[in-house]
Amino acid sequence: MEYFTQQLINGVTLGSIYGLIAIGYTMVYGIIGMINFAHGDIFMVGSFVGLIAVVVLGISAATPFFLLILALLVVIAIAMALTAVWGWTVERIAYRPLRGSFRLAPLITAIGMSITLQNFVQISQGARVKPVQPIVTGGYTLMESADGFVVQISNIQIIIIVLTVVLMAGFTMLINKTSLGRAQRACEQDARMASLLGINVDRTISLTFVMGAALAAVAGVMFVLYYGVIDFYIGFLAGVKAFTAAVLGGIGSLPGAMLGGLLIGLIETFWSAYFSIEYKDVAAFSILVIALIFLPSGLLGRPEVEKV
Amino acid sequence: MANSTEESALSTSAVGAEIEDERRAEAVRGEPPFTVNPPSGDAFGAALKDAIISALIALALAGPMVGLRTETAIGGLSLTQNWMPVAAIVAVVFFGRLFLTLFVWGRSSGIRSVAATSFRLLPSGTQLSNWKVPGLIGAIAFTIVMPFLPFADRYWMDQAIVILTYCMLGWGLNVVVGLAGLLDLGYVAFYAVGAYSFALLATNFDLGFWVCLPMAGILAAGWGLILGFPVLRLRGDYLAIVTLAFGEIIRVVIINWYDFTNGPDGISGIPRPTLFGIPFDRSDEGFAAIFGLEYSSIQRIIFLYYIILVLALITNFVTLRLRRLPVGRAWEALREDEIACRSLGINTTNTKLTAFATGAMFGGFAGSFFATRQGFISPESFTAIESFIILAVVVLGGLGSQLGIVIAVIFLNTAFEVLRELQEYRMLIVGLAMVLIMVWRPRGLISTRHPSITLKGKAKAVRAELVGEGSG
């Protein structure tokens, strides 16, 4: 029971990170119907920007608590802003010129962008892994079993979960209540009609990329703080898993992306805990295949209506 | 009532203001504004403004990533500052954007789109068919005599083998993506299955290349069927992501199933191919001794070259013939419109499965050739990036075009070789080139299609815009 609880906490933490990345996939897919393959690498760029900000600000575990929280917020803000610029640029260079064009073309430019970003970071920041000293330390003991197994929730896990919940709530508000969110949903339903009604579709799509990149940047910073080690290649696997999460939850659906992220995180953690850690990726992907066969439109997605 | 009119008037003015804002933003962004002839005095100012904004974006992008390099140091990370490259990047973006806006894009807004559609890499239609047969014969003759031409040393032969291997992979994937319109991002899985089946059969059961080659192909085709069944119901991008996941699953299993596949260490000592049992080595039974030649390692390379040439030509020939068979026509019909296919009584399940299996089989052949050529395989060779490159070859060449794939492979390989000097910048440039080429020609290098069957008379090339998208 104690072991289970501990894995549950770890799984929810990991799932939060996947969920934040998955939102970027699901929104972009919803609005222009393409897999933004470079999104995983946007996440990676976000984690690097966060890392650089952490080093520049000189944050360490020794920083006093309130200052630390403030500094982390600054780091997240910097990462969100700069990564959003990356997301915007990728859209502008690789996807906008191909709008309304042959369907596979943006997929290839996305792969090209992914290769470009990975190699750009590899050249500019070096190919070796970047270890970070733990910054947020400490935690709370929740329960203790008879044989001495301690269930702990660490401060960083609390920060990740709380931040994810806050961001998700804010983001849902943004999509449901603001005019930007309305424009976004309108473009998702029918881009041409939206443009006839005076919505600047190009700008809305750009903003979708910007928002997705900003959330991925938060996930990136959380990843740095949680795992303490990054390299230029983390984007690929995280990206594929986040996309799996988006598909599992029902692509195009925001709560679906979050739910899918949580599920993928939990599956991966429990699989590593109870079966074998080597095959955790296989488990995540097998779930994807099984989910798609029995639930082609995902858990919360609307079934596609085929028009002839 | 009055209230509502007031409100609507308000909202109209708000929308008007928004449109005004957008216009201004558009002008700042340097895109062609809606006026036909923009006033020339303003043009330079706008271009300058636009270039400054681009430079600022470049600064935001490159500043922290290039300017501040994190280095692993004792007790954490340290920073090294190098602002010169940042300055260079920003300057290049500024002047490049300024130049492009003033002298390339600014001239006439219509030019770009017209150029994109009217420009053809090859003369289309009848002109092409006049050159087709002699061109084809010439190309095949050249590939056959190539090993004996004076320039063909070890380096060139190796390059030729790599080019042919990728041509074969491209042609194999073309069956799935180009003909049947099923987007497969995990093609490298079949390549891996082929390579590992050959390597395992050869090292465990002491079988030779020629026995294992068909078995590797059959096993890969079997895996194609196994993958094909569950994904039959999926469409488009879902299919893409499942095939990608499948490719990763195969790789992870190969890495972790240590007892069977030797894990990340790979399999070495894979036998070399023989010519009717004659090995290419220094021994008395070797090729050189029997034919009275002086031993040279290039003989084996030339032999490998011919094997892959024949395999690639078989792939191409089989694909071209299959296109004329009912199954091939069903593939292309499936690509164009699945619903129409179903209503015409085509069994879409079987059609998709045969496409998967055929493509996988060619991938398996190429994989076992790869294994025998290298003599050593490891999971490193079968990463997702390999799948992407093969897919990029197919799409860059122009979906469904056999010749386009050859051109794309030669182009990519040449790019890799020319950029070898630049080492780590190589992939960066290749990635950017992929983006730029796709933006320039979204339909690939050869975008016209020749119908595989016509009612009567000569087949006319079909323009790219009229061809279906392969949305599977």
Interface residues (C-beta under 8 A of the other chain):
Chain A: Y29 G33 M34 I35 V45 F48 V49 L51 I52 A53 V55 V56 S60 L82 V85 W86 W88 T89 I93 A94 P97 L98 S101 F102 R103 L104 A105 P106 L107 I108 T109 I111 G112 M113 S114 I115 T116 L117 Q118 N119 F120 V121 Q122 I123 S124 Q125 G126 R128 K130 P131 V132 Q133 G198 N200 R203 F236 V240 F243 T244 V247 E278 Y279 D281 V282 F285 S286 L288 V289 L292 I293 P296 E306 V308
Chain B: V15 E18 I19 E22 A25 I57 A60 L61 A62 P64 M65 V66 L68 R69 T70 E71 T72 G75 G76 L77 S78 L79 V177 L183 P230 V231 R233 L234 G236 D237 Y238 A240 I241 V242 L244 A245 F246 E248 I249 V252 V253 I255 N256 I339 A384 I385 F388 L391 A392 V395 L396 L399 E424 Y425 M427 L428 V430 G431 L432 A433 M434 V435 M438 V439 P442 R443 A464 E469 G470 S471
